[in-house]
Amino acid sequence: MNSPTIVCKYCHNAAVVKYGTFEGMQRYFCKSCQRKFADNDALPKMKTPVWVIASALSQYYDGKSLSTIQEYLNKRYGAVYAKTSIYNWVMRFSREANRQAGAFVPQVGDTWLASETTMVVGKHRIWLRDVIDATSAFLLDSSLMLKAETPDIGKIVNNVARHTSRAAARVIFTKSGDNEKKSEMVWYKSPADVYKNQIILEGEHDGAINRFALTLKTRRAVLRGYKNLETAHLLVATWQIHYNFFKSFTTMGHTPPAQTMAASPFKTWLDIVSQTVDNHTEPPRSLLSAKRVQTLPPEYVKELPLKGKYT
């Protein structure tokens, strides 16, 4: 097998030469940008390989605690990563995931499912309002609120439609209370149709809502350690990305909703991490090029818990 081409981590130029070793790690010098870097598959100014960070992110958004992730990484890679470091990875690459996913436009149908749930995180009660496309099961929006609000469905549809291929013609809104009692209302784009066909619609999309409900415990776990409201909003937005692009379900053929659509910007957390660059300048190729990935031991990629499966 041919040796992979080494390119500079900073400017992605191939004009690099060997520059000695440090603690057994080969180092290089870039003639183009005059910088030194290590051959460790880590991002610039970092020592941790990208697949380790990707594994930590995948586990975190699957609801694992920092202690559990730390223990797994220690057993799997033989290195001790501080919980503070893992948390910092989560914060940094959550922002990066939102940046990379910002331009994605999902292809959706004309029926959306909206639900509102409440939960206690730490000592705080919060409300979460979610909007799901009934056709693709794509989670279109997740909004965190600090108090219960009467929903304006028309306004919600208009706000969400700015980031989708079309606006909904009807929305089925389900609200769950503390006693698990559910109330349902149907919104139509045409006011004249508000009271039509409600009996037909009742229960028609229970499967999609129940499937989404299976993940709520995971989201609660993700939110358990938020430090402030800004962090909470970031975690909710990134969990939405994890749900759409990486989380698979047996009822959907183990394929995340976004992966059934065209022009998906990434398929795994490894894609997000390896394509991260400083100053938001797109590199000509990811840190792990196709040739580079081929030279890695198979377990490095295959063992990443990138897809949690729910029945």
N, C-alpha and C positions, 0 to 999 in steps of 0.2 A: 504494500500500500504506500502511495506517495505521501511524503510529509506535507502537512498543511502549510499554506502560505501564511506567514506571520505578518500582520499589519499593525500599525500604530493604534493604540487605544484612543488616542486623542484626535489625531487628524486623519486616521485610516489610510495613511500612505504606506506603501510596501517597502519604502527605502529605509529599512531598519537593519541594524547589525547587532551581533551579540555583544553584551556589555558585562560579562562576568556572571557570577552566581552569588546568591545570598541565602544562607540556610538551606542550600540544596536547590533553590529555585533559580531557573535561568532568567536573566534580566537582559533587556534590549535597549538600544539607543536609536531614536528616530532622527535621521539626518534632515528631515523636512521641518519639524517643529522644535527640534533640539530638546526633546523630553525623554526621560527614562521610564520604563515600565517593566512589570514582571509578567512572565508567561504563566499566569495562573487562572485564566478565564474569569477574571474579576473585572468589574468596571473600573474606570480611572479613579485613582485615589481610594480604592477599596481593596481589601485583601481576600474577601470571601467570594468563592466562585458563584457565578450567577445561578447555577442550578440549586445550590443550597438555599439561596434567598428565595427562589421560586417555590421550592418545597415548603419553606416557612410560611409564605404568603398563602399558598393553597390550603395549608392546614389551618391557618388562622381564620380564613373566611369559610372554612368548613366547621368552625365552632370550637376548635381546639384551644386550650389555654396556653399561655406563654411557657409555663412550666412543662407541659406535655410536649410542646414543640422543641423546647430546649433538650429534653431527655431523648427525644427521637433523633435529633441531629447529632447528639453526642454518641448514641449507639450506632447510628448509620455511618457517620463520617469520622468518628473518633476525635472530634474537636468540641471544646466547650465554648458555646456562644452565650454571652450574657443576655438575660431577658431584656435588658435595656437596649441592647443592639438589635434584637429581634423586633422589638416595638418600634425602633427607629426605622427599620426596613419597612415595616407595615405602613408607617406614616409617609415615608418618602415615595414608595412605589404605589401606594394608593393614589396619591396625587398624580403620579405618572400614568396610571391606568386611566384615570378620568381624562387626562389630556389626550391620550392616544385614542380613546373611545369617543371623543367629543364630536367627531365629524361623521360617525356612523349613523345612517338613516335606515331604520328597520322597515321591512315591507309588512304591512299590517292589513287586517280585514276591517269591516265596518262595524263590528260588535266588540266592545271592550267591557271588561269586568273590573269593577272598582270595589275595594273593600277597605274598611277601617277597623283597626284593632288597637287595643290599648295594652300596655305592659308596664311593669315596674322594673326599672333598671337601677340597681343600687337602692337609693332612697328616693328616687324620682319616678313619677308616673309620666309616661310619654304616650302620644298617640301617633300611629303610623297609617298613612293613607297610600294605598297601592293601586296602580292601574295596570291591567294585564290585557293583552290582545287575545281574544278568545280563539282565534284561528291558529296562531303560531305559539301561544303561551309565552310570548316575549313580555318581560316585565318592563312596561313603558315608563313608569315613574314611581318613585317612592319618596314620600314627603314626611318629614318628622315635624310634629307639632307638640307644643308644651301644654296645650289645652284643647278640649273638644270643640270643634267648630262645625256649624251647619254647612254642609257641602253645597257649593254652587257648581253643579255638574257641567253646565255650559261653559263656565270659565275654566274649569279643569280640562275639559276637552280641547278648548282653544290653546291653552298653554302647552299641553302635551303634543298637540298636532304640529307645533312648530318644529318638532324633532322627528316626525314620522312621515311616511309616504302619503298619508291621507288622514282625514278626521273621521271620527266615529259617527255613524248614523244613529246608534243606540248604545246606551251604557246601562248595565245592570249593576246597581250599587248595593252591596251587602255590608251591614254594620253589625259587629259582634260586641256584646257587652260583657261585663265581668261574670255574669251568670251563664255565659255561653249562649244566651238567647240571641237569635239573629233576626234582623229586620231587613226587608228587601224592597227596593224601589227601582223603577225602570224609567230612564230618561230617553227621550227621542229628540232627534234634531228638529223634527217638525212638531210644534206644540199641539197640533190637532190630533196627534197620535199618542198622546201621553197615556191615555187609559185603554189603549187597544192591546189585545193579545197578551196581557200579563199572565193569565193562567197558562198559556202555552209556554211562556218564557220561564215560568217558575221551575227551578231544578234542572233546566236544560243544560246549564254549564257547571253543575256541581262538581264534576270531575276535575275541571281546571282549577277551581277554587280550592278544592280539597288537596290537590297536588301541591299547590302553592303553600297551603297551610302546613304541610309536612316540613317545610323549611323554616318556619317561624322560630322554632327553638334554636336553630342555628344562628339566626339573626340576633336573637336575645343574647346568646353567648358572645357574639361579636361585639355587641354594644356594652357588655358588662363593665369594661374598664375605661370608658370614655372620660376624658378629663374636663372637657368643656363642650359647649354647644357646637362650636365650630368642628371639633373632632367628631362629634356624634353625626353631624351632617356628612362629613367625609366618609365615615365608616358605612353609613347607610347607602351612599351613592356608590361606593366601591363594592359593597355586597351585592348591589343590583347588577354591576358588571360581572361579578363572579357567577351570579345566578344565570345570567343571559349567555355568557360566553364559555363557561367552564363546567357548570353543574349539569349533570345528566340524570335522566329518569328512565326507568324501564318502560313507562307508559309513552315515552317519546323516542323509543328505540335507542336510548343512551346517547342521544345527540342533543346538545344544548340548543336552545332556540335560535341563537344568532348564527350557529354553524350551518343551519339549513338555508341561510340567506346569502346573497352574493356580496362580495367585497368585505367580508369580515376582516377587520384589521389584525386580529391575532387569534390563535387557537389554544394557547396555554399561557400560564403565568411566566413560563420561561421566555416566551416571545416578548412579553412586556418588559421584563427585566433586562434581557440581552440587547434590546433596542433602545434602552434608556441612554440619553446623552445629556451632557451639561448644556445649559443655555438654550435648550429646545432646538438644537440644530440637527436636522435629520442626517444620519450617516449614510454613505453609499451602500452599506450592507450592515447587517446586525453583527454584534460582537462574535456570536457563534455562527460562522458561515456554514454552508452545507457541508463543505469538505471538513471543516473543523469538527462538526458534530459526528461525522463518520469515524473520526479517530478516537472518540471518547468510549470508554467501556460502556456496554449497553445498559448496565444497571443504573448509571448516573441519570439517564433520561427516563427509562422505563419504570423506575421505582418511585418517581415523583407521584404523590397522591393528587393528581390533577383532576380526577373525576370521581366525586363521591356519588354513589348510585342509591336512589331511593325507589322503593317498590310502591 
